[in-house]
Amino acid sequence: MTRLRLLLAAVCLAAASTGSVRGDALAGRIHGFVVGPDGARLPGVTLTLRQVSTGTEVRLASGERGLFQTSDLAPGLWDMRAELAGFTPADVHGVAVEAGRERPLDVVLTTVAVSEFVAVTGAVPRDSLEAPRIRESGARDVGEALGAVAGVTKVRKGGIANDVVLRGLQSRDLSVLVDGQRVHGACPNRMDPTAFHVDFAEVDRVEVGKGPFDVRNQGSLGGTVNVITRAPERGWHATPVLSAGSFGFVNPSLTLARGGERLSALAGYSWRRSDAYRDGSGRPFTESANYHPGAAEGDAFAVGTGWGRLVVAPSEAHRIDLAYSAQRSEAAFYPYLAMDAGWDDMDRVNLRYEEGRPGDAVRVSAQGYWARVDHWMDDRLRVSSAGTPRGYSMATMARTRTWGGRLQAARGGTTAGLEGYSRSWDATNEMAGMGYMKQAMIPDVTVEVIGLFVEHGRTLRPDWQLDLGARLDHAWSAADGTKANTDLYQAYHSTASTSASDTLPSAKARLTWRHDGFEAAAGIGHAGRVPEANERYLALRRKGTDWVGDPGLVPSRNTGLDASFSWERRGVRAGVSLFQQRVSDYIAVVPAARTEPVPGVVNSQARSFANVDATLRGGELTTSVVLASRVFLTGDLSYTRGSQAADPGRGIAGGDLAEMPPLAGRAGLRFDDGRVFAALEGVFAGRQGRVDEALLEQPTPAWAIVNFRAGLRRGKLLATVGVANLFDHDYVEHLSFQRDPFRSGALVPEPGRNVYVNVSARF
């Protein structure tokens, strides 16, 4: 604690010495927010004020949620310039400052990208994580970086490929998109989630929509995460970036771009690798699972990603955008699971067209995309492979192919459209205990969805906004009957079905009131998602306990209530959001007993899936305060409680829902004058004792860590130095334990002290 007090004192001393706050009755101030074109609050914006009569300059930066407040300014007229990489500088001229008064001023930045498309997510309770914050963090992937957003946590599998959890619902219950495109991983246990298949150097920002309110994207049961990638900017540009850190992490990248009136292009490449990180006790994370001695000496991950983008504008009102990305991943350690990745290949293509200019009465857009993921995993690095004839005791070859698109039109406050997609998923497993017999674990299952949606926003009165939306989807799911092990379906679920069709209605209504810095909103939403291929049609014979899907599963449907309130006044913002979600037919992992004898099925028990009714409730509290013109205090708290209804007839016990994050929060103090910044942050989570003992889920203790980072912006250069887990605390997060199938049974520790450096330039 002594070290923490000293650090806090140092930051406060620096703030006091540079804050220039005189409290002079003869001076005035300016306060407000900086926002992007979509209304997202922008932190890290450099604000330069120049007094018209004297030329005196004052420099500061916006804090979290775009909040800023100047120090005391001499009365008179001032010009302001707001600058942030990726946006066109905004100039505000002739701002009148009066003695003893504070002048409110909100600044809107427009993107410098040559291509801006109609949003693919609707009006939902939304947060965003902007590139400046991503690039000064020590995160290794998007899933880890999103942990900075209140209500978002991660599933830790190893050194990379962290999965996204939003208000207790994992990515299977979310729509996780890249520029509106669906990219589905191939691993049956999400070793390769969508967020893994996009590189930091590609990312411009990440939008997070909370709750069942997104009617534009099917499957948004608990919300939507949309990763928005960089587009070409006007002129010629080059952006080299070098990131390095503890545990042998290195990540060089280079992006080249040229933006013109009619033709623009962008291309980039990134490579990242790391050794196995060590926890706070100094042990490599491979010691938490059943790895061979010496396995930690290899790469924990090595990933190369290349991307390109071409934008053609035949006229001012027509734009065509073609993007391609390829990722090649070598072996990666996943102590969270019983196997590791041997390799993972991903390709994605995204084509978009839009007619209309921003501000036009009617805008029409179309999108078509295709993606593939091929994935190999085995246990050759584990002690379970010892003495086996092929060097591994289990292995899986999996692949997915996804294609789809949307057509939508916006007129005034109304957007209507059509969305559809098709995903095929095939996985073949082999195990030494079964004589390496190839089993169609996921028997080439195809899921096809087509849906219509409409969304309307209307201003009822100057202070009131009403947002309505509806959607109707029809889905078809079918497994390859020549591959499916229908004997297992029959033995455990008394059916040999290999196909299903589902109809899923969705709707939302949200009312918002805004007045004089106050905002209050309340909404109700309903959304559903189709059971995934592994949940319905997984089939794997094993010694002791089989693993089998349930062809009779029905879609999960979430009816959610959401209420929020925020207050903003003179450099202070506070907000609270509360939610309750009733998920009918939530899909949970359960033990299943054999219901009838079937030749060849010798086990009496299996792990399977079942529909249960679940309830999730909780909320988030956020605050941001400008302590001085260059000093910001921020904090947030998040809590989710999940429970499930009992079903004694199927052996399902009521009580706590598995894999729920505990109470968590963070508090930060930041100094930023637009050129130099320093930030000290405390992060904590409470004890989680509400676990599902039937799945062998384990309680986890409370923990707290301290992070520090500092940086310099000088011309075209940005350099950041940081230390995550400053005091080298040894701890585990709750969402680091995999339920069946393929669980390792290990709690994966978080990294110990991680020193990192990020250096980037823009030419």
Secondary structure, DSSP 4 states (H G I P E B T S, - for coil): -HHHHHHHHHHHHHHHHH------TT-BEEEEEEE-TTS-B--S-EEEEEETTT--EEEEE--GGGEEE---B-SEEEEEEEE-TTEE-EEEEEEEE-TT-EEE--EE-EE-BS-----SS-S-SEEEEEHHHHHTS--SSHHHHGGGSTTEEEE--SSS-PEEEETTEEGGGSEEEETTEE-----TT-SS-GGGGS-GGGEEEEEEEESS--TTSTT-SSEEEEEEEP--BSEEEEEEEEEEETTTEEEEEEEEEEE-SSEEEEEEEEEEEEPPPB-TTS-BGGGGTTBPTTGGGS-SEEEEEEEEEEEEEEETTEEEEEEEEEEEE--B--TTBSSEEEEEEEEEEEEEEEES-TT-SEEEEEEEEEEEEEEEEE-TTBGGGTT-TTS-SEEEEEEEEEEEEEEEEEETTEEEEEEEEEEEEEEEEEEGGGTT--EEEEEEEEEEEEEEEEEEEEEEETTEEEEEEEEEEEEEEE--TTT--HHHHHHHHS----EEEEEEEEEEEEEEEEETTEEEEEEEEEEEEPPPHHHHH-EE--SS-EEE--TT---EEEEEEEEEEEEEETTEEEEEEEEEEEEEEEEEEEEEE--S--TT---SEEEEEEEEEEEEEEEEEEEEEEEETTEEEEEEEEEEEEEE--BGGGTBPPEEPSS---SEEEEEEEEE-SSEEEEEEEEEE--B----GGGT---B--EEEEEEEEEEEETTEEEEEEEESTT----B-SS--PPSSSB--PPPBPP--EEEEEEEE--
